């Protein structure tokens, strides 16, 4: 479908239509039509053909997994966080600060690979008085 639109744009331009008209007919931006026309002029048909899409593959290598394991061995407070347990956003932020380029989903997958499972944090309120249990019993 994308390739067809590009070819159609070139044909409409060759018929003498202005780029704004071509953009309106094809439902795309005027700058896109200009870019397709420039690609046609420089590289011909190959310039208009669909190219490989870039995009980084965000993965965590072995050293990154070691860094993640090291973070999990320490408390979040050691790294300056006020949380009592690690969360994926906190781990993601720390790994980003260490220079790793990844998404939060990649962190979740790495945790799963390392054998960690998500559990809801359990909050336990303790009594401030250590002799509370003895005082309560008659």
C-alpha positions in Angstrom: 0.0 0.0 0.0 2.8 2.4 0.9 4.7 1.7 -2.3 1.5 2.2 -4.4 1.0 5.6 -2.8 4.6 6.6 -3.7 4.3 5.4 -7.3 0.9 7.1 -7.6 2.4 10.4 -6.3 5.1 10.2 -9.0 2.5 9.6 -11.7 0.3 12.5 -10.5 3.3 14.8 -10.4 4.3 13.7 -13.9 0.8 14.5 -15.1 1.4 18.1 -14.0 -0.4 18.2 -10.6 1.0 20.4 -7.9 2.4 18.7 -4.8 -0.3 20.1 -2.5 -3.0 18.6 -4.8 -1.2 15.2 -4.9 -0.9 15.3 -1.1 -4.6 16.0 -0.8 -5.6 13.2 -3.2 -3.3 10.6 -1.5 -4.0 11.8 2.1 -0.4 12.5 3.0 1.6 15.6 3.8 3.0 18.0 1.2 6.5 17.6 2.6 6.1 13.8 2.0 5.2 14.3 -1.6 8.3 16.6 -2.0 10.5 14.0 -0.4 9.2 11.3 -2.7 9.7 13.5 -5.7 13.3 14.3 -4.6 14.0 10.5 -4.1 12.6 9.9 -7.6 14.9 12.5 -9.1 18.0 11.3 -7.4 17.6 7.5 -7.4 14.7 6.8 -9.9 12.4 3.9 -9.1 14.7 2.5 -6.4 14.5 5.8 -4.5 10.7 5.6 -4.2 10.6 1.8 -3.3 10.0 1.0 0.3 13.3 0.8 2.2 14.2 -1.2 5.3 12.9 0.4 8.4 15.5 1.4 11.0 14.9 1.4 14.6 17.1 0.1 17.4 16.7 -3.3 18.9 16.7 -2.6 22.5 18.2 -5.6 24.2 20.2 -6.0 27.4 23.5 -7.8 26.9 25.3 -10.0 29.5 27.0 -7.0 31.2 23.6 -5.3 31.4 22.1 -8.3 33.0 25.0 -8.3 35.5 24.3 -4.6 36.2 20.6 -5.4 36.7 21.5 -8.2 39.1 23.8 -5.9 41.0 21.0 -3.3 41.4 18.6 -6.0 42.6 21.1 -7.1 45.3 21.1 -3.6 46.9 18.2 -1.7 48.4 16.7 1.2 46.3 17.6 3.6 49.2 21.3 3.0 48.5 20.8 4.5 45.1 18.9 7.5 46.5 15.3 6.3 46.0 12.7 6.6 48.8 11.1 3.3 47.7 11.4 0.2 49.8 11.5 -2.2 46.9 12.6 -2.0 43.3 10.0 -1.3 40.6 10.5 -1.6 36.8 10.5 2.2 36.3 13.1 2.6 39.0 15.3 -0.1 37.5 14.8 1.3 34.0 15.9 4.8 35.3 19.0 3.3 36.9 20.0 1.3 33.9 19.5 4.4 31.7 21.8 6.4 34.0 24.4 3.6 33.6 24.3 4.2 29.8 22.0 1.4 28.6 19.4 2.3 26.0 16.3 0.1 26.6 12.6 0.2 27.3 10.8 -0.7 30.5 9.4 -3.8 28.7 13.0 -4.9 28.0 13.7 -4.6 31.7 10.7 -6.8 32.5 11.8 -9.4 30.0 15.4 -9.4 31.5 13.9 -9.8 35.0 11.9 -12.8 33.8 15.0 -14.3 32.2 16.9 -13.9 35.4 14.2 -15.8 37.3 12.5 -12.9 39.0 8.7 -12.8 39.3 6.5 -9.8 40.0 4.6 -9.9 43.3 2.6 -7.2 44.9 4.5 -5.6 47.7 3.3 -6.7 51.1 3.1 -4.0 53.7 3.4 -5.1 57.3 2.8 -2.6 60.0 4.8 -3.3 63.1 3.9 -2.2 66.6 6.2 0.5 68.0 6.1 -1.0 71.5 8.2 -4.3 71.6 6.3 -5.5 74.7 2.8 -5.0 73.1 2.1 -8.7 72.8 2.8 -9.3 76.5 0.7 -6.3 77.6 -2.2 -7.5 75.5 -2.5 -10.9 77.3 -3.9 -10.9 80.7 
